[in-house]
Amino acid sequence: MPQSEGGYVSLPAVNGNGGAIYQSTTEPTAPPSVFASVKRAIGQAIKSSPTDSEELLRSDRLPVIVGGSSTMPVDPMDDIELRSVQLQFPNARGSILEACEQRRVPTDKGDVHVAIQGDTAKPAIITYHDLGLNYATSFAGFFNFPVMRGLLENFCVYHVTAPGQEEGAPTLPEDYVYPTMDDLAAQLLFVLSHFGLKSVIGFGVGAGANILARFAHAHPDKVGALCLINCVSTQSGWIEWGYQSFNARFLRTKGMTQGVIDYLMWHHFGRNPEERNHDLVQMYKQHFERGVNPTNLAMLINAYIHRNDLHLARTPPGTPGSETAATTLKMPVINITGSLSPHVDDTVTFNGRLDPTNSSWMKISDCALVLEEQPAKLAEAFRLFLQGEGYVKYFRPGDWDGTQLSSFI
């Protein structure tokens, strides 16, 4: 085949007409650009049909030329939904309960911060938080869960925060004597008196559960029922005392160190929390780093590790020495923990000290921080617990609707 300098050319005519066999069908050595090819195609269309070519030039479906290459025609309606999507950042943890009424209740050991959620004319639920948290970080997500929002239309929740643990709390004075665990429980009497509450339902987590259990043991007539999560009923052991003593010292001298954060994460989430919910773990780490007053937390930790035993005992009536033996909690108790929590054994010990006729122990699977990792299961358990104690009337499972709860109460 004849060949020119740099590539193939069309063959000479063989039919005697002087034309080339291939004519323009044979590609030149250096192929034209895509733009030139498109231009040539349009030119040929103009020669063949002017009407069609004008319509083609006006068409939205021509190939798009980007950097010398073409892409397939794109339907302009394809990305309407994507254009309407906007990036939204979740609200800060405390902002969920900003609508709550905030009160400072004076007590014999200083003021206590109380946030009120709901109508004060309705039955009262009192909450108490765990170490490193406050009412917003501990209960905001759970009490705004859809099932709980419907349930709480018929209750009023009083969120109690330990002294100096509320968001943005100033550092307590150096000469301030932090209340003991018994003193923190006694402060609840001032809260009930301040709001005129005769009886409450207790809802506590960790250290808060221990405080509510103390209050219920000392004042059984003031508590109608208890929902306690990861409650410890014994005094601190040597390992816990040692770790927490170091934590309290570091918090006072160096602030929130990585070692303290790691211990608080283990206290709330157990081992390997990143394998379950990475975003939730990061949120709590940021709270410990930025939202906690280290000095005030050191005082609360110090009070918690110096707690005494609750002195509860399951002593059936009529047994020898039952008249002088320690008593147990008299009100109904639901004792809850997560299967991955480091406090499972503590809740088992606590359950062995309760009256089996008015208490129940529940372990929720695949979680440690039950309120955040399994809110649906906890909300259902709490609702059924209130129903069993007469706070919520019975209804068929298919009738459940949070917006219609008032018809059942």
Long-range contacts (C-beta under 8 A, 24 or more apart in sequence): 4-29, 6-30, 33-68, 34-65, 34-68, 34-69, 34-70, 35-65, 35-68, 38-62, 38-63, 38-65, 38-70, 93-136, 93-137, 93-140, 93-141, 93-283, 93-287, 94-136, 94-137, 94-140, 94-167, 96-136, 96-140, 96-141, 96-144, 97-135, 97-136, 97-139, 97-140, 97-143, 97-144, 97-159, 100-159, 103-194, 105-190, 105-191, 105-194, 106-190, 106-194, 107-187, 107-190, 107-191, 108-186, 108-187, 108-190, 109-163, 109-179, 109-183, 109-184, 109-186, 109-187, 110-163, 110-176, 110-179, 111-163, 112-160, 112-161, 112-162, 112-163, 112-187, 112-190, 112-191, 113-160, 113-161, 113-163, 113-166, 114-158, 114-159, 114-160, 114-161, 114-191, 114-194, 114-195, 115-158, 115-159, 115-161, 116-156, 116-157, 116-158, 116-159, 116-195, 117-143, 117-152, 117-156, 117-157, 117-158, 117-159, 118-152, 118-153, 118-155, 118-156, 118-157, 119-156, 120-156, 120-195, 121-156, 122-154, 122-155, 122-156, 123-154, 123-155, 123-156, 123-201, 123-391, 124-155, 124-156, 124-157, 124-158, 124-195, 124-197, 124-199, 124-200, 124-201, 125-152, 125-155, 125-156, 125-157, 125-158, 125-200, 125-201, 125-202, 125-203, 126-157, 126-158, 126-160, 126-188, 126-191, 126-192, 126-197, 126-200, 126-201, 126-202, 126-203, 126-212, 127-157, 127-158, 127-159, 127-160, 127-203, 127-204, 127-208, 128-160, 128-162, 128-202, 128-203, 128-204, 128-205, 128-207, 128-208, 128-209, 128-211, 128-212, 129-159, 129-161, 129-162, 129-165, 129-205, 129-206, 129-207, 129-208, 130-205, 130-206, 130-207, 130-208, 130-209, 130-230, 130-267, 130-268, 131-206, 131-207, 131-264, 131-267, 131-297, 131-300, 131-301, 131-304, 132-264, 132-267, 132-268, 132-287, 132-288, 132-292, 132-297, 133-165, 133-287, 134-161, 134-165, 134-166, 134-167, 135-159, 135-160, 135-161, 135-166, 136-167, 137-284, 137-287, 137-291, 138-205, 138-208, 138-371, 139-371, 141-371, 141-372, 141-375, 142-371, 142-372, 142-375, 142-378, 142-379, 145-375, 145-376, 145-379, 146-402, 147-376, 147-379, 147-380, 147-383, 147-402, 148-375, 148-379, 148-382, 149-402, 150-401, 150-402, 150-403, 150-404, 150-405, 151-379, 151-382, 151-383, 151-386, 151-392, 151-402, 151-405, 153-402, 153-405, 153-406, 154-405, 154-406, 154-409, 155-201, 158-191, 158-195, 158-197, 158-200, 160-188, 160-191, 162-207, 162-208, 162-300, 163-296, 164-293, 164-296, 164-297, 164-299, 164-300, 165-292, 165-293, 165-296, 165-297, 165-300, 167-291, 169-293, 169-296, 170-293, 171-293, 171-295, 171-296, 172-295, 172-296, 172-299, 176-299, 178-299, 178-300, 178-302, 178-303, 179-303, 180-303, 180-306, 180-307, 181-207, 181-210, 181-211, 181-214, 181-303, 181-304, 181-306, 181-307, 181-308, 182-214, 182-308, 184-211, 184-303, 185-211, 185-212, 185-214, 185-215, 185-218, 186-215, 186-218, 188-212, 188-215, 189-215, 189-219, 189-222, 192-222, 198-222, 199-223, 199-224, 200-224, 201-225, 201-226, 201-227, 201-386, 201-391, 202-226, 202-227, 202-228, 203-227, 203-382, 204-228, 204-229, 204-231, 205-229, 205-230, 205-371, 206-230, 206-231, 206-232, 206-267, 206-268, 206-343, 207-300, 207-304, 210-304, 210-307, 210-310, 213-310, 213-312, 213-329, 214-310, 216-329, 216-331, 217-310, 217-311, 217-312, 217-327, 217-329, 220-329, 220-330, 220-331, 223-331, 224-331, 224-389, 225-331, 225-332, 225-333, 225-334, 225-385, 225-386, 225-389, 225-391, 226-329, 226-331, 226-332, 226-333, 226-334, 227-333, 227-334, 227-336, 227-382, 227-385, 228-333, 228-334, 228-335, 228-336, 228-350, 229-336, 229-337, 229-370, 229-371, 229-378, 230-336, 230-337, 230-338, 230-341, 230-343, 230-346, 230-347, 230-370, 231-335, 231-346, 231-347, 231-350, 232-343, 232-346, 232-350, 233-309, 233-310, 233-312, 233-346, 233-349, 233-350, 233-353, 234-309, 234-310, 234-346, 234-349, 235-307, 235-308, 235-309, 236-304, 236-305, 236-306, 236-307, 240-305, 241-305, 244-301, 244-302, 244-304, 244-305, 245-305, 247-298, 247-301, 248-298, 248-299, 248-301, 248-302, 248-305, 249-298, 251-294, 251-295, 251-297, 251-298, 251-301, 252-294, 252-295, 252-298, 255-294, 256-288, 256-289, 256-292, 256-294, 260-288, 260-294, 261-285, 261-288, 261-289, 264-288, 266-342, 267-342, 268-368, 268-369, 269-340, 269-368, 269-369, 270-338, 270-340, 270-341, 270-342, 270-368, 271-340, 271-342, 273-368, 276-340, 276-366, 276-367, 276-373, 277-372, 277-373, 280-369, 280-372, 280-373, 310-353, 312-350, 312-353, 312-354, 313-353, 314-352, 314-353, 314-354, 314-355, 314-356, 328-353, 328-354, 328-355, 329-354, 329-355, 329-359, 330-355, 330-358, 331-358, 332-358, 332-359, 332-385, 332-388, 332-389, 333-358, 333-359, 333-360, 334-359, 334-360, 334-362, 334-381, 334-382, 334-385, 335-359, 335-360, 335-361, 335-362, 336-361, 336-362, 336-363, 336-364, 336-370, 336-378, 336-381, 337-361, 337-362, 337-363, 337-364, 337-370, 338-363, 338-364, 338-365, 338-367, 338-368, 338-369, 338-370, 338-373, 338-374, 339-363, 339-364, 339-365, 339-366, 339-367, 339-368, 340-366, 340-367, 340-368, 341-367, 341-368, 341-369, 341-370, 342-368
